Amino acid sequence: MPLYGLGHSVRVYQFAPDEAFGLFDRVGDSQVAYNQVADIMRALGQNPTNKDVQKILGNPSADDMANKRLNFDAFLPMLKQVDALPKGTYDDYVEGLRVFDKEGNGTVMGAELRIVLSTLGEKMSEPEIDALMAGQEDENGSVHYEAFVKHIMSV
C-alpha cells in the first residue's frame, strides 16, 4: 500500500490513508465528521481549498458539516477527487506574486503581501499569516518572493 508523507520540520510522518482516517475517528465508530474531511486530506499531503471540499461533500449546510459523518469507503473516492484537482506550480505562484513587484527587483512589500493573504482568495487569519511570514521579511520589510514560494511549497 502506498504511503503518504506529512512533513514537520525535520521529522517525516507517514500514514496510509486508512490510518490517517482512523486518527480522526474520535467516537470509535469508524467514521469522521464532515468538518474533519479537509484536515484528513491535508494530513495526507493534499492541499484542497475549503471550497473544493465543500463541493466534493455536496455543499452541505453548516449543521451537516458539524453533525454528518462518513466512513472510509465514502472518503476514499473524495480523496481521489482532490488528488486529481489541478495544482499550482512554483512558476504559477512566482508569476502571481510578480504582479506585486513594482520595482522589478524580485521583492514585494511584506505589508502588501499580508493584505493580499488576508483579503483575496481563501482568506488567511492573522496568526496563519504571521506563521507563514515568520523570517521572510528583510530589514526593509520586503519579501523575496521566489524564496518565499520555495518556503511555502516546502511546508
C-alpha positions in Angstrom: 0.0 0.0 0.0 1.4 3.4 -0.9 2.4 5.7 2.0 1.6 9.4 2.1 4.1 11.8 3.8 3.4 14.6 6.1 6.5 16.7 6.8 7.0 18.7 10.0 10.4 20.4 10.1 12.9 17.6 10.0 10.8 14.7 11.0 8.6 13.0 8.5 5.4 11.1 9.4 4.0 8.6 7.0 0.4 7.4 7.1 -1.6 5.2 4.8 -5.0 6.9 4.1 -6.9 4.4 6.3 -4.5 5.1 9.2 -4.9 8.8 8.9 -8.6 8.5 8.7 -8.6 6.3 11.8 -6.7 9.0 13.8 -9.6 11.4 13.2 -12.3 9.0 14.4 -13.0 10.5 17.8 -16.1 8.4 18.5 -14.8 5.0 17.7 -17.5 4.2 15.0 -15.0 4.1 12.1 -16.5 7.4 10.8 -15.4 11.0 10.8 -17.4 14.3 10.8 -17.7 16.2 7.5 -15.9 19.1 9.1 -12.8 16.8 9.5 -12.5 15.8 5.9 -10.3 18.7 4.8 -8.0 18.2 7.7 -7.6 14.5 6.9 -6.9 15.3 3.3 -4.2 17.8 4.3 -2.7 15.2 6.7 -2.3 13.0 3.7 -0.4 15.7 1.7 -3.2 17.2 -0.3 -4.0 20.9 -0.2 -7.6 21.3 -1.1 -9.4 24.6 -0.6 -12.3 24.7 1.7 -14.5 25.5 -1.3 -13.2 22.3 -3.1 -14.0 20.2 -0.1 -17.5 21.7 0.3 -18.2 20.9 -3.4 -16.9 17.3 -3.0 -19.1 16.8 0.1 -22.1 18.1 -1.9 -22.2 21.6 -0.5 -23.6 20.6 3.0 -25.1 23.1 5.4 -23.1 24.2 8.5 -25.2 21.9 10.6 -24.4 19.0 8.3 -20.7 19.8 8.4 -20.8 19.5 12.2 -23.1 16.5 12.5 -22.9 14.3 9.4 -20.4 11.5 9.4 -18.9 9.3 6.7 -16.8 6.1 6.7 -13.5 5.4 5.0 -15.2 3.8 1.9 -17.1 7.0 1.3 -13.9 9.1 2.0 -11.5 7.4 -0.4 -13.2 8.5 -3.7 -13.3 12.0 -2.3 -9.5 11.8 -1.6 -9.0 10.7 -5.2 -11.1 13.6 -6.5 -8.9 16.0 -4.5 -5.7 14.4 -5.8 -6.9 14.8 -9.4 -7.5 18.6 -8.9 -5.1 20.9 -10.8 -2.3 22.1 -8.5 -0.4 25.3 -8.7 3.3 25.1 -9.7 6.2 27.0 -8.4 6.2 29.1 -11.6 2.4 29.8 -11.2 3.0 31.2 -7.7 6.0 33.2 -8.7 4.1 34.7 -11.6 1.2 35.6 -9.4 3.5 37.4 -6.9 5.5 39.2 -9.7 2.4 41.3 -10.3 3.1 43.0 -7.0 6.8 43.6 -7.7 6.5 47.2 -8.6 10.3 47.8 -8.9 11.1 44.6 -10.8 13.7 43.6 -8.3 12.3 40.2 -7.1 10.7 41.6 -4.0 7.2 42.6 -2.8 6.4 44.6 0.3 5.6 42.3 3.3 2.7 44.6 4.3 1.2 44.3 0.9 1.6 40.5 0.9 -0.1 40.3 4.3 -3.1 42.3 2.9 -3.3 40.0 -0.1 -3.2 36.9 2.1 -5.9 38.2 4.4 -8.3 39.5 1.7 -8.0 37.6 -1.6 -9.0 34.0 -2.4 -9.2 31.7 0.6 -8.6 34.3 3.3 -6.0 33.5 5.9 -6.2 34.6 9.6 -3.7 36.9 11.2 -2.0 34.0 13.2 -1.8 31.9 10.0 -0.2 34.8 8.1 2.3 35.5 11.0 3.3 31.9 10.9 3.8 31.8 7.2 5.7 35.1 7.1 8.0 34.4 10.0 11.5 35.2 8.9 10.6 36.1 5.4 10.8 39.9 5.5 14.2 41.6 5.2 15.3 44.7 7.2 13.3 46.9 4.7 10.1 44.9 5.1 10.5 43.4 1.7 9.9 39.7 0.9 12.0 38.0 -1.8 9.1 36.2 -3.4 10.9 33.4 -5.2 12.4 32.3 -1.8 9.0 32.8 -0.2 7.4 30.5 -2.7 10.1 27.9 -2.2 9.4 28.2 1.6 5.7 27.8 1.4 5.9 24.9 -1.0 8.2 23.0 1.4 6.0 23.5 4.4 
